[in-house]
Amino acid sequence: MKNTPGRRTSGKSRIMIVVNGEPMEWEEGMTVRDIIDGKRYVFPLLAVWVDHVPVPRDRFDDATVPDGSNIQIIHMISGG
C-alpha cells in the first residue's frame, strides 16, 4: 500500500487522520466530538473543519469523520 497523507503504513496497517497537522489514529464511527475529547480540547468556542468543510457546533456529536480526513480545530477568542 502506498503511503499517502493521512495514512501511515508500518508493519500492521493503521488508518490515520490528520488533526491540526498531527497524525491521529482513526476509528470506525469516529465523530468530531471524539476528536475534541481525544485531544482534550476544553475551549468553550471551537471552530472545526473536516476536509475544508465547516462543521456546525450542533453537529459535533453526530458528524462522523471519514478515514484519511484532514481536520482543523481552532478556538475562538473574544476580547474588547
C-alpha positions as CSV (number, residue, x, y, z in Angstrom):
1,M,0.0,0.0,0.0
2,K,1.3,3.4,-1.0
3,N,2.0,5.8,2.0
4,T,-0.3,8.9,1.4
5,P,-1.0,11.9,3.6
6,G,-3.4,11.0,6.4
7,R,-2.3,7.3,6.3
8,R,0.6,5.6,7.8
9,T,1.9,2.2,7.0
10,S,4.4,0.3,9.1
11,G,4.0,-3.4,9.9
12,K,0.3,-3.6,10.6
13,S,-1.5,-1.0,8.5
14,R,-3.4,1.6,10.6
15,I,-5.7,4.2,9.2
16,M,-4.9,7.7,10.2
17,I,-6.4,11.2,10.1
18,V,-4.6,14.5,10.5
19,V,-5.7,16.9,13.2
20,N,-4.1,20.4,13.2
21,G,-1.2,19.0,11.3
22,E,-0.6,16.0,13.6
23,P,-1.5,12.4,12.8
24,M,-4.1,10.7,14.9
25,E,-5.4,7.1,14.7
26,W,-8.8,6.8,13.1
27,E,-11.6,4.5,14.3
28,E,-14.8,3.5,12.5
29,G,-17.7,5.8,13.5
30,M,-15.4,8.5,14.9
31,T,-17.1,11.8,15.4
32,V,-15.9,15.4,15.7
33,R,-16.7,15.2,19.4
34,D,-14.5,12.1,19.8
35,I,-11.6,14.0,18.3
36,I,-12.2,17.0,20.5
37,D,-12.3,14.8,23.6
38,G,-9.3,12.7,22.4
39,K,-7.2,15.9,22.0
40,R,-8.5,17.2,25.4
41,Y,-9.7,20.5,23.9
42,V,-11.7,22.2,26.6
43,F,-12.2,25.7,25.0
44,P,-15.8,26.8,25.1
45,L,-15.8,28.1,21.5
46,L,-14.3,25.8,18.8
47,A,-14.5,26.1,15.1
48,V,-14.0,22.8,13.2
49,W,-13.4,22.0,9.5
50,V,-13.3,18.4,8.1
51,D,-11.6,18.4,4.7
52,H,-12.1,22.2,4.4
53,V,-15.8,21.9,5.1
54,P,-17.1,23.7,8.3
55,V,-18.9,21.6,10.9
56,P,-21.7,23.4,12.8
57,R,-21.2,23.3,16.6
58,D,-24.6,21.5,17.0
59,R,-23.3,18.6,14.8
60,F,-20.1,17.9,16.7
61,D,-21.7,14.9,18.5
62,D,-23.0,13.2,15.3
63,A,-20.8,14.4,12.5
64,T,-18.6,11.4,11.5
65,V,-15.1,11.8,10.3
66,P,-14.1,9.7,7.2
67,D,-10.8,7.9,7.2
68,G,-7.9,9.9,5.8
69,S,-9.5,13.2,6.7
70,N,-7.7,16.4,7.4
71,I,-9.3,18.2,10.4
72,Q,-8.6,21.7,11.6
73,I,-9.8,22.8,15.0
74,I,-9.3,26.3,16.4
75,H,-10.6,28.0,19.5
76,M,-12.2,31.4,19.2
77,I,-11.1,34.2,21.5
78,S,-13.1,37.3,22.2
79,G,-11.8,40.5,23.6
80,G,-12.5,44.1,23.9
